């Protein structure tokens, strides 16, 4: 009796393990209003029959030389099935279309099952700073890539330092008040999910500092600009003086000629 029970338990575990191995659920994300594409696992033989199901209900059906391509219920008018490949496309997806999609090819139920999930596009993120009093004298600050992603599904975060390349990271990024960081003018973040991506506006670096060397450089540039302006001003003054002198001579000659005529 005890041995029979053990064998029974082992048999149940074996069946459960086989079922687990056979089942392959794949999450497929979509944005409301977009087109969903589902592809069956490849088969070696020619495809002669296809049955797609939504949960337990028929979605699309086709049997070569027997059943014409037929679409069912809410999927009529917005679904396309490729009978050569078995690829299914559903247009104008809605949140009500979430669920399990399975397919049977040549009378064989495939192990891959698609679990569809509706997600929204990510919002435009905003970079915020903690603490609020973070400034150029702080030792460190924390930047946060903020936005409501509660309905956006899995979201990835990227950061860009100044004009550098985007690098994947977490929601937060700590910045240290070292010399290198203090020379960076801006920070930007990016949110990305399966259906969209958006960038924040650049945030001015709260730890930014102009070093004395930088000040000296700007003073040299400013001095050069001031000298150029002084030269231009001197040139304008000389031209103005010459024009006034020439105008005075012309007026004197005109008056002298007028008096001689009288």
Secondary structure as UniProt FT lines:
FT   HELIX           2..22
FT   STRAND          24..31
FT   TURN            32..33
FT   STRAND          36..38
FT   STRAND          49..54
FT   TURN            55..56
FT   STRAND          57..63
FT   TURN            64..66
FT   STRAND          67..71
FT   HELIX           73..75
FT   TURN            76..77
FT   STRAND          79..81
FT   TURN            83..85
FT   STRAND          88..90
FT   HELIX           95..97
FT   STRAND          99..105
FT   TURN            106..107
FT   STRAND          108..109
FT   STRAND          112..119
FT   STRAND          126..130
FT   TURN            132..133
FT   TURN            136..137
FT   STRAND          140..146
FT   TURN            150..151
FT   STRAND          156..161
FT   TURN            162..163
FT   STRAND          167..169
FT   STRAND          172..176
FT   HELIX           179..182
FT   STRAND          186..192
FT   STRAND          197..199
FT   STRAND          203..204
FT   TURN            206..207
FT   HELIX           212..261
//
